[in-house]
Amino acid sequence: MPEPLGSVRPAADEMPYAEAGDLAPIRAFVRSSAVALGLPAGRADLLTLAVSELTTNTLQHTTGGGRVRVFAEGAQVVCDVIDGGPARSFRPMPAADSIRGRGLAIVAQVADDVTSWSGPEGTVVRMRMNRA
């Protein structure tokens, strides 16, 4: 669901990525930011896995890289992955013998809530993780 017009988003940490060498620093950024915002370490690892899948997809299927931002909202840690690709649709896990197609299914499985929309800043995939 898109952010309402005129809404004020809490301050967020943000980091860009544009090449494969940026992915390890992105993972470290997400994990440390999420833990600093109160997400338990195990849940921060799951969020990091989801972000890794999305950022890898960006580099494989779009041009121009993207950016990741992490912030707290109420009892949740929120993480946005923004890029120039199309809005994502999240489907069930593919069959075991499928060669590809697990990344978005993994994201949908590990996040407490995931939404995607396209707007002026690009396509946003927003993942919400409950802190408790």
Secondary structure, DSSP 8 states (H G I E B T S, - for coil): ----TT------EEEEE-SGGGHHHHHHHHHHHHHHTT--HHHHHHHHHHHHHHHHHHHHH-SS-EEEEEEEETTEEEEEEEESS----------TT-SS--HHHHHHHHSSEEEEEEETTEEEEEEEEE--
